[in-house]
Amino acid sequence: MSTKGAQAQAIMVLGTTSGAGKSWLTTALCRWAARQGLKVAPFKAQNMSNNARVVPGPDGRWGEIGSAQYFQALAARCQPDVRMNPILLKPESDTGSQVVVWGQVRDDYRRVPWRERSELLWPHARQALHELMASHDLVIIEGAGSPAEINLHASDYVNMRTAIEARARCLLVTDIDRGGAFAHLYGTHQLLPESERALIQGFVLNRFRGDASLLAPGPQQLQDLTGVPTVAVLPEWRGHGLPEEDGVDGGAWRVDGEFSASSNMTHVAVLAYPAISNLDEFQSLRHLPHVRLSWARRPQDLDGVDWIILPGSKRTQSDLAWLRSQGLSDAVVAHAQAGRPVLGICGGLQMLGEWLCDPDGVDGGLAQQPGLGLLPLVTRFDPHKLVQPAELQFADGLASAWAPWRQQRWSGYEIHQGRTAVVEGGEAQVALWARDQGTGHALGWTRGSVLGVYAHGLFESADLLRAQFGPGTRSWDQVLDGLADYIDRHFDAGVLSEWTRQT
C-alpha cells in the first residue's frame, strides 16, 4: 500500500447524535478547504440512507453512494466516486437493509449478522480511505450517529476506528437547539477511551438561536473539564440550500415563512410514504419564489394543491399499499381525472401503471398487484439492479402541464429494479428519451396531465426549473460557496487555517 496515505491530512466531523449537523458541516469544510487550493476528497466509511447518487467505480462500472457524499464531492471540486462512501446501507424495513459495497449490491453480506459483518466490511472501507489519502492533500471524513454508542463501540468502524486509521483531527458537533448540548458533548467525550479522546480537538455548537452571551460560562467550563475548546457556534440557518439527509421531518424541510395567496404560486405536494427514497432531489423546489413545497400523508394534505408528486420508493408495492390504506390513492386518481398534474418518478412511475409484477419476490410484495391505473404500463421487478447515469430529452407534444419541458435536454440517473413497458393496446405517449449515442430508449410516458419518468434529477436541472417555474433558483456552486462563507464567519479565527495547513 502507498505510504503517501500516511502523510495526507484528515479532518473528521463526529456528532453527539444523528442529525447533529455532521453532513452539513463536512460539506461546508470541503468547499472551504477547496477554496484554499487544496486537493480535497470527502469520505464516509458507511452511510445508511435511501438517498443515493450514481457515480463511477474503479472497475468501469457505475455504482451508488449516499447523496451526502456526492454533494460533498461537488463541494470539494472533485469527481465523485464510490470510494468516498464504500459501504452504503439502504433500509428496506425496520430490521433489514440492502448492502452496497463499492457501489454494488452484495446480498452475501446482507445475510451475515451485524457484528460479524462489520469486521468483513472494514477492510473495504480501510482500502478506500487509504486510496483517497494517497491521492489528495486533505480528506474530510464524516462520522455516523455517535462515536460513544458503547454497546456498538467494539464493532463500530465508521467513527473512531476510521479516525485512528486516518490520524484525523476530530470535531465533535452537537445540535444545541435540542437542548442538553453541553451534557451531550461532555458525555460523548467521557464515554470514549482515553486514547480516542485525544483525537477530539474541537467542539461545535450547531443551530444556535438566541443571545450568544448566555452561553458563558458553559464553553469555558466544558474546556476546563475536557481540555477541548469550543471552536465554533453556528447560528440556525434553514435556508442554506443543502438537502437534509435523514428524512422528511428534518427542520430544513419545514416551510419557511408564510405564503400569501398568489395566482402564480404553484403548490407542489410530495407523497411521503414510509419507504420514500431520493427525497433530497426536491430540495431546490423549496427555494423557488413561486413554489410552495409540502409533504402529504393524508388525503386532506392534498386539498387545493396544484401538483402531486409520487417520488421514488425502496419498497414500491408496500408503499402503494400504504397509499391505499391512507385513502391517498383515491385522492391522486381524482386529482388526475380533474386534469391536474400528477408526476411519478421511478417507484412513483411504477405505481402509476396498471400492474406491478414480482414473481421472484424482488420487491418483497405480492406476485402481482394492480397499480393506480393512470398510465397503461406494466412493471416487472428484476433481480438485476439498473444503476447508470442518463442523458435525457423530453419529447415534443407534451400536454399543457408539461409543455415547458418539450424537447428540453438534461442529465439524470437511474437506480431501479423494475422494467416497465406499455401494455398491449395501451395509449400512452413516450415523454422522455435516453439519448444513447444517436439512438435512444424510452424512460418516461404521459397521458393527459399524468407524467411518469424513471430518471431522477429533474429538479436539479436549472434549465428545467427555469422553464417550468421561472427564474430564482441558486446554482449548486452558489449554495456550496455560501456554506463555506458561513463557517468562515463563525469558526474561531485561524482554527481552520491551522487544521488544513500543509506541512
C-alpha positions as CSV (number, residue, x, y, z in Angstrom):
1,M,0.0,0.0,0.0
2,S,1.2,3.5,-0.8
3,T,2.9,5.4,2.0
4,K,1.5,8.7,0.8
5,G,-1.7,7.9,2.6
6,A,0.1,8.1,6.0
7,Q,1.3,11.7,5.1
8,A,-2.1,13.0,4.0
9,Q,-4.0,15.2,6.5
10,A,-7.5,14.3,7.7
11,I,-10.2,16.2,9.5
12,M,-13.2,14.2,10.8
13,V,-16.6,15.5,11.8
14,L,-18.2,13.5,14.6
15,G,-21.6,14.1,16.2
16,T,-23.2,13.6,19.6
17,T,-26.3,12.2,17.8
18,S,-27.7,11.6,14.4
19,G,-29.0,14.8,12.9
20,A,-26.5,17.0,14.8
21,G,-25.2,18.6,11.6
22,K,-22.3,16.3,10.5
23,S,-23.2,16.1,6.8
24,W,-23.8,19.8,6.5
25,L,-20.6,20.8,8.3
26,T,-18.5,18.2,6.3
27,T,-19.8,19.7,3.1
28,A,-19.0,23.2,4.2
29,L,-15.5,22.2,5.2
30,C,-14.9,20.5,1.8
31,R,-15.7,23.7,-0.1
32,W,-13.8,25.9,2.4
33,A,-10.6,23.8,2.0
34,A,-11.0,23.5,-1.8
35,R,-11.0,27.3,-1.9
36,Q,-7.7,27.3,-0.2
37,G,-6.2,25.5,-3.2
38,L,-6.1,22.1,-1.5
39,K,-6.9,18.8,-3.3
40,V,-9.7,17.6,-1.1
41,A,-11.9,14.5,-1.0
42,P,-14.8,13.6,1.3
43,F,-15.1,10.2,2.9
44,K,-17.7,8.3,5.0
45,A,-16.9,4.7,5.7
46,Q,-20.6,3.6,5.9
47,N,-23.7,5.6,5.3
48,M,-27.3,4.5,5.9
49,S,-29.7,6.3,3.6
50,N,-32.1,5.7,0.7
51,N,-30.9,8.9,-0.9
52,A,-28.2,7.8,-3.4
53,R,-26.4,9.1,-6.5
54,V,-24.8,7.3,-9.4
55,V,-21.0,7.7,-9.7
56,P,-18.1,5.9,-11.3
57,G,-16.5,2.8,-9.8
58,P,-12.9,1.6,-10.1
59,D,-13.8,-1.2,-12.5
60,G,-15.5,1.0,-15.0
61,R,-19.0,0.1,-13.7
62,W,-21.4,2.6,-12.3
63,G,-22.2,2.4,-8.7
64,E,-24.1,4.1,-5.8
65,I,-23.0,6.3,-3.0
66,G,-25.0,8.3,-0.4
67,S,-26.2,11.6,-1.7
68,A,-24.4,13.4,1.1
69,Q,-21.0,12.2,-0.1
70,Y,-22.0,13.2,-3.7
71,F,-22.7,16.8,-2.6
72,Q,-19.5,16.8,-0.5
73,A,-17.5,15.8,-3.6
74,L,-19.1,18.7,-5.5
75,A,-18.1,20.9,-2.6
76,A,-14.6,19.6,-2.8
77,R,-14.5,20.2,-6.5
78,C,-13.5,16.7,-7.2
79,Q,-15.1,13.8,-9.3
80,P,-17.4,11.8,-7.1
81,D,-16.6,8.1,-7.0
82,V,-17.6,5.0,-5.0
83,R,-14.5,5.2,-2.7
84,M,-16.0,8.3,-1.0
85,N,-18.7,6.1,0.5
86,P,-17.6,2.5,0.1
87,I,-20.4,1.0,2.2
88,L,-24.0,2.1,1.8
89,L,-26.9,0.6,3.6
90,K,-30.3,1.2,2.1
91,P,-33.1,0.4,4.6
92,E,-35.9,-1.8,3.2
93,S,-37.7,-2.4,6.5
94,D,-37.2,-1.7,10.2
95,T,-34.9,-4.6,10.6
96,G,-33.2,-5.1,7.2
97,S,-31.2,-3.1,4.6
98,Q,-29.7,-3.7,1.2
99,V,-25.9,-3.7,1.5
100,V,-24.0,-1.8,-1.2
101,V,-20.2,-2.3,-1.3
102,W,-18.0,-0.2,-3.6
103,G,-21.2,0.8,-5.4
104,Q,-22.6,-2.7,-6.0
105,V,-25.3,-4.6,-4.2
106,R,-23.9,-7.5,-2.1
107,D,-26.5,-10.0,-1.0
108,D,-23.9,-12.2,0.6
109,Y,-23.1,-9.6,3.3
110,R,-26.8,-9.0,3.9
111,R,-27.1,-12.5,5.4
112,V,-24.2,-12.0,7.9
113,P,-25.0,-10.9,11.5
114,W,-24.2,-7.3,12.2
115,R,-21.1,-7.6,14.4
116,E,-19.5,-10.2,12.1
117,R,-20.5,-8.2,9.1
118,S,-18.6,-5.1,10.4
119,E,-15.4,-7.0,10.5
120,L,-15.9,-8.1,7.0
121,L,-16.8,-4.6,5.7
122,W,-14.0,-2.7,7.5
123,P,-11.2,-3.8,5.1
124,H,-13.3,-2.4,2.2
125,A,-13.6,0.9,4.0
126,R,-10.0,1.0,5.0
127,Q,-8.8,0.4,1.5
128,A,-11.0,3.2,0.1
129,L,-9.8,5.6,2.8
130,H,-6.1,4.9,2.1
131,E,-6.6,5.3,-1.6
132,L,-8.1,8.7,-1.1
133,M,-5.4,9.7,1.3
134,A,-2.7,8.6,-1.1
135,S,-4.0,10.9,-3.9
136,H,-5.2,14.0,-2.0
137,D,-3.9,16.7,0.2
138,L,-6.8,16.5,2.6
139,V,-9.6,14.0,3.3
140,I,-12.6,15.3,5.2
141,I,-14.4,12.5,6.9
142,E,-17.9,12.3,8.2
143,G,-18.8,10.0,11.1
144,A,-22.1,8.3,11.7
145,G,-24.6,8.7,14.6
146,S,-22.4,9.0,17.7
147,P,-19.0,7.6,18.4
148,A,-20.0,6.8,22.0
149,E,-22.5,4.1,21.4
150,I,-20.8,1.8,24.0
151,N,-22.9,-1.2,23.0
152,L,-21.6,-1.0,19.5
153,H,-18.1,0.5,20.1
154,A,-16.2,-2.7,19.6
155,S,-17.7,-3.3,16.1
156,D,-18.0,0.4,15.0
157,Y,-15.6,1.1,12.2
158,V,-17.3,4.2,10.9
159,N,-16.3,6.5,13.7
160,M,-13.2,6.2,15.9
161,R,-11.6,3.2,14.1
162,T,-11.6,5.4,11.0
163,A,-10.4,8.4,12.9
164,I,-7.4,6.3,14.3
165,E,-6.7,4.9,10.9
166,A,-6.6,8.4,9.3
167,R,-4.9,10.0,12.3
168,A,-7.7,12.6,12.0
169,R,-8.1,15.8,14.0
170,C,-11.8,15.5,15.1
171,L,-14.5,18.0,15.6
172,L,-17.5,17.0,17.7
173,V,-20.7,18.7,16.8
174,T,-23.9,18.9,18.7
175,D,-27.4,20.4,18.0
176,I,-27.9,23.0,20.7
177,D,-31.5,23.6,19.6
178,R,-32.4,20.2,21.0
179,G,-31.3,21.1,24.5
180,G,-28.6,19.4,26.7
181,A,-25.8,20.3,24.3
182,F,-23.1,20.6,27.0
183,A,-24.1,17.3,28.5
184,H,-24.1,15.7,25.1
185,L,-20.6,17.0,24.4
186,Y,-19.2,16.1,27.8
187,G,-20.8,12.7,27.9
188,T,-19.7,11.7,24.4
189,H,-16.2,12.8,25.2
190,Q,-16.0,10.9,28.5
191,L,-17.5,7.7,27.2
192,L,-14.7,7.3,24.7
193,P,-11.5,5.5,25.7
194,E,-8.8,8.0,26.8
195,S,-6.7,7.3,23.7
196,E,-9.6,8.2,21.5
197,R,-10.5,11.4,23.4
198,A,-7.1,12.8,22.4
199,L,-8.3,12.9,18.8
200,I,-11.2,15.3,19.6
201,Q,-9.7,18.8,19.3
202,G,-12.7,21.0,18.9
203,F,-16.4,21.2,19.9
204,V,-19.0,22.8,17.7
205,L,-22.4,24.1,18.8
206,N,-24.8,23.9,15.9
207,R,-28.2,25.5,15.3
208,F,-27.8,28.1,18.0
209,R,-30.7,30.6,18.4
210,G,-30.8,33.5,20.8
211,D,-28.3,35.7,22.7
212,A,-24.8,34.3,22.4
213,S,-23.7,36.0,25.7
214,L,-26.0,33.5,27.5
215,L,-23.6,30.6,26.5
216,A,-21.0,31.8,29.0
217,P,-19.5,30.3,31.1
218,G,-20.5,27.0,29.5
219,P,-17.8,26.7,26.8
220,Q,-15.0,27.6,29.3
221,Q,-16.3,25.2,31.9
222,L,-16.5,22.5,29.3
223,Q,-12.9,23.2,28.2
224,D,-11.8,23.0,31.9
225,L,-13.4,19.6,32.2
226,T,-12.2,18.1,28.9
227,G,-9.3,20.2,27.7
228,V,-11.2,20.7,24.4
229,P,-12.1,24.2,23.2
230,T,-15.4,25.2,21.6
231,V,-14.2,26.4,18.2
232,A,-17.5,27.4,16.6
233,V,-21.0,28.5,17.4
234,L,-23.1,28.2,14.3
235,P,-26.4,30.1,14.3
236,E,-29.6,28.3,13.0
237,W,-29.7,28.6,9.2
238,R,-32.6,26.8,7.5
239,G,-32.1,28.4,4.1
240,H,-28.7,27.2,3.3
241,G,-29.9,25.1,0.3
242,L,-28.3,21.7,1.1
243,P,-30.7,18.8,1.3
244,E,-31.3,17.2,4.7
245,E,-30.3,13.5,4.7
246,D,-32.3,12.0,7.4
247,G,-35.9,12.2,6.4
248,V,-39.0,14.4,5.7
249,D,-39.3,15.6,9.3
250,G,-36.0,17.4,9.3
251,G,-36.1,21.1,10.0
252,A,-34.8,22.0,6.6
253,W,-38.0,20.6,5.1
254,R,-40.4,22.8,7.0
255,V,-41.8,25.6,5.1
256,D,-40.0,28.8,6.0
257,G,-42.2,31.9,6.4
258,E,-45.8,32.5,5.4
259,F,-47.2,32.1,1.9
260,S,-49.7,34.7,0.7
261,A,-52.3,33.8,-1.9
262,S,-50.9,34.4,-5.3
263,S,-52.2,33.4,-8.8
264,N,-48.7,32.4,-9.9
265,M,-47.8,30.3,-6.8
266,T,-47.6,26.6,-7.6
267,H,-48.3,24.3,-4.6
268,V,-46.4,21.1,-5.0
269,A,-47.2,18.1,-2.7
270,V,-44.9,15.2,-2.4
271,L,-46.4,11.9,-1.1
272,A,-44.3,10.9,1.9
273,Y,-44.8,7.2,2.0
274,P,-42.8,5.1,4.5
275,A,-40.1,3.8,2.2
276,I,-39.6,7.0,0.3
277,S,-36.2,7.3,-1.5
278,N,-34.2,10.1,-3.1
279,L,-36.3,12.6,-1.4
280,D,-33.4,15.1,-1.4
281,E,-33.9,15.8,-5.2
282,F,-36.8,18.1,-4.3
283,Q,-34.7,20.4,-2.2
284,S,-34.4,23.0,-4.9
285,L,-38.1,23.5,-5.1
286,R,-38.1,24.9,-1.5
287,H,-36.2,27.9,-2.5
288,L,-38.1,28.9,-5.7
289,P,-40.0,32.2,-5.1
290,H,-43.2,30.9,-6.8
291,V,-43.3,27.4,-5.4
292,R,-44.7,26.0,-2.1
293,L,-43.4,22.5,-1.3
294,S,-45.2,20.3,1.2
295,W,-45.4,16.6,2.3
296,A,-48.6,14.7,2.1
297,R,-49.5,11.8,4.4
298,R,-53.3,12.2,4.5
299,P,-55.9,13.0,1.8
300,Q,-56.6,16.4,3.3
301,D,-52.9,17.3,2.7
302,L,-53.8,17.3,-1.0
303,D,-56.6,19.7,-0.7
304,G,-56.1,22.6,-3.1
305,V,-52.6,21.6,-4.3
306,D,-51.6,22.1,-7.9
307,W,-49.1,19.3,-8.4
308,I,-48.9,15.8,-6.8
309,I,-45.6,14.0,-7.0
310,L,-45.1,10.3,-6.3
311,P,-41.4,10.1,-5.5
312,G,-39.0,7.1,-5.6
313,S,-39.6,4.2,-3.2
314,K,-37.3,1.4,-1.8
315,R,-40.4,-0.8,-1.5
316,T,-42.8,0.1,-4.3
317,Q,-45.6,-2.4,-3.6
318,S,-45.7,-1.8,0.2
319,D,-45.8,1.9,-0.3
320,L,-48.6,1.6,-2.9
321,A,-50.5,-0.5,-0.3
322,W,-49.9,2.3,2.2
323,L,-51.3,4.9,-0.2
324,R,-54.4,2.8,-0.5
325,S,-54.7,2.3,3.3
326,Q,-54.5,6.1,3.9
327,G,-57.0,7.0,1.2
328,L,-54.3,8.8,-0.7
329,S,-54.6,6.6,-3.8
330,D,-58.2,7.8,-4.4
331,A,-57.2,11.4,-4.0
332,V,-54.4,11.0,-6.5
333,V,-56.7,9.4,-9.1
334,A,-59.3,12.2,-8.5
335,H,-56.7,14.9,-9.0
336,A,-55.6,13.3,-12.3
337,Q,-59.1,12.8,-13.5
338,A,-59.7,16.5,-12.9
339,G,-56.9,17.2,-15.4
340,R,-54.5,18.4,-12.8
341,P,-50.7,17.5,-12.9
342,V,-49.5,14.2,-11.4
343,L,-45.8,13.3,-11.7
344,G,-44.3,9.9,-10.8
345,I,-40.6,9.4,-10.5
346,C,-39.0,5.9,-10.6
347,G,-41.1,3.9,-8.0
348,G,-43.8,6.6,-8.4
349,L,-43.9,5.9,-12.1
350,Q,-44.3,2.2,-11.4
351,M,-47.3,2.9,-9.1
352,L,-49.0,5.0,-11.8
353,G,-49.2,2.0,-14.1
354,E,-51.9,-0.8,-14.3
355,W,-49.9,-3.7,-12.9
356,L,-46.8,-4.4,-10.8
357,C,-45.5,-8.0,-11.2
358,D,-43.0,-9.5,-8.8
359,P,-42.9,-13.3,-9.3
360,D,-39.4,-13.6,-7.8
361,G,-40.1,-11.6,-4.7
362,V,-37.5,-8.9,-5.6
363,D,-39.7,-6.0,-4.2
364,G,-40.9,-8.1,-1.3
365,G,-44.5,-7.8,-2.2
366,L,-47.2,-9.7,-4.0
367,A,-46.6,-11.7,-7.1
368,Q,-49.0,-9.3,-8.9
369,Q,-50.7,-6.2,-7.7
370,P,-52.8,-3.6,-9.6
371,G,-51.4,-0.1,-9.8
372,L,-53.3,3.2,-9.8
373,G,-54.2,2.7,-13.5
374,L,-53.3,6.3,-14.6
375,L,-50.8,5.1,-17.2
376,P,-51.2,2.0,-19.4
377,L,-47.9,0.4,-18.1
378,V,-46.9,-2.8,-16.5
379,T,-43.8,-3.2,-14.4
380,R,-41.9,-6.4,-13.7
381,F,-39.3,-6.4,-10.9
382,D,-35.9,-7.9,-11.9
383,P,-33.2,-9.2,-9.6
384,H,-30.6,-7.1,-11.5
385,K,-30.5,-3.5,-10.3
386,L,-30.0,-0.9,-13.0
387,V,-27.6,1.8,-11.9
388,Q,-26.4,4.3,-14.5
389,P,-26.3,7.9,-15.5
390,A,-28.5,9.1,-18.3
391,E,-28.5,11.9,-20.8
392,L,-32.2,12.7,-21.4
393,Q,-34.5,14.6,-23.7
394,F,-38.2,15.3,-23.3
395,A,-40.4,14.6,-26.3
396,D,-42.3,17.1,-28.3
397,G,-46.0,17.4,-27.9
398,L,-46.3,17.0,-24.1
399,A,-49.6,18.0,-22.6
400,S,-50.1,21.6,-21.4
401,A,-49.0,20.9,-17.8
402,W,-45.6,19.7,-19.1
403,A,-45.4,21.9,-22.2
404,P,-42.5,24.0,-20.8
405,W,-40.3,20.8,-20.9
406,R,-40.9,20.0,-24.5
407,Q,-37.6,18.9,-26.2
408,Q,-35.6,20.1,-23.1
409,R,-32.4,18.2,-22.5
410,W,-30.9,17.4,-19.1
411,S,-28.7,15.0,-17.2
412,G,-30.1,12.5,-14.7
413,Y,-29.6,9.0,-13.3
414,E,-31.4,5.7,-13.0
415,I,-31.5,3.4,-9.9
416,H,-34.2,0.8,-10.1
417,Q,-35.0,-2.9,-10.3
418,G,-38.3,-2.6,-12.2
419,R,-38.6,-3.0,-16.0
420,T,-41.6,-1.1,-17.4
421,A,-43.4,-1.3,-20.8
422,V,-46.7,-0.1,-22.3
423,V,-49.4,-2.7,-22.1
424,E,-50.6,-4.1,-25.4
425,G,-53.1,-1.7,-26.9
426,G,-52.4,0.9,-24.3
427,E,-52.5,4.6,-25.3
428,A,-49.5,6.4,-23.8
429,Q,-47.2,8.9,-25.4
430,V,-43.4,8.5,-24.8
431,A,-42.5,11.5,-22.9
432,L,-38.8,11.0,-22.2
433,W,-35.9,9.5,-24.1
434,A,-32.5,8.5,-23.0
435,R,-30.0,9.7,-25.6
436,D,-27.6,6.8,-26.3
437,Q,-25.1,7.7,-28.9
438,G,-27.6,8.7,-31.5
439,T,-30.3,6.2,-30.5
440,G,-32.5,6.2,-27.5
441,H,-34.9,4.2,-25.3
442,A,-38.0,5.4,-23.5
443,L,-37.6,6.4,-19.9
444,G,-41.0,8.2,-19.4
445,W,-44.6,8.1,-20.6
446,T,-47.5,10.5,-20.3
447,R,-51.3,10.5,-20.8
448,G,-53.2,13.7,-20.3
449,S,-52.0,15.5,-17.2
450,V,-50.1,12.4,-15.8
451,L,-46.4,12.1,-16.4
452,G,-44.2,9.2,-15.2
453,V,-40.3,9.2,-15.6
454,Y,-37.7,6.7,-14.5
455,A,-34.8,9.2,-14.3
456,H,-34.0,11.1,-11.2
457,G,-32.6,14.6,-11.2
458,L,-35.5,16.6,-12.8
459,F,-35.4,19.3,-10.2
460,E,-31.6,19.5,-10.1
461,S,-31.6,20.9,-13.7
462,A,-31.5,24.7,-13.6
463,D,-32.9,24.7,-17.2
464,L,-35.9,22.6,-16.4
465,L,-36.6,24.7,-13.2
466,R,-36.5,27.9,-15.2
467,A,-38.6,26.6,-18.0
468,Q,-41.4,25.4,-15.6
469,F,-41.2,27.9,-12.7
470,G,-39.3,30.9,-13.9
471,P,-36.0,32.3,-12.5
472,G,-35.0,32.3,-8.9
473,T,-33.1,29.1,-8.1
474,R,-29.5,29.1,-6.9
475,S,-26.8,27.1,-8.6
476,W,-25.0,24.4,-6.6
477,D,-21.8,26.4,-6.6
478,Q,-23.7,29.3,-5.1
479,V,-25.1,27.1,-2.3
480,L,-21.7,25.5,-1.6
481,D,-19.9,28.8,-1.6
482,G,-22.5,30.1,0.8
483,L,-21.7,27.2,3.2
484,A,-18.0,27.9,3.1
485,D,-18.6,31.6,3.7
486,Y,-20.8,30.8,6.7
487,I,-18.3,28.7,8.6
488,D,-15.5,31.2,7.7
489,R,-17.5,33.8,9.6
490,H,-18.4,31.6,12.6
491,F,-15.4,29.5,13.4
492,D,-12.8,30.9,15.7
493,A,-10.2,32.9,13.7
494,G,-7.3,30.8,12.5
495,V,-8.7,27.4,13.5
496,L,-9.5,26.2,10.0
497,S,-6.3,27.6,8.5
498,E,-4.2,25.8,11.2
499,W,-6.0,22.5,10.8
500,T,-5.6,22.5,7.0
501,R,-2.1,23.9,6.8
502,Q,0.2,21.6,4.8
503,T,3.4,20.6,6.4
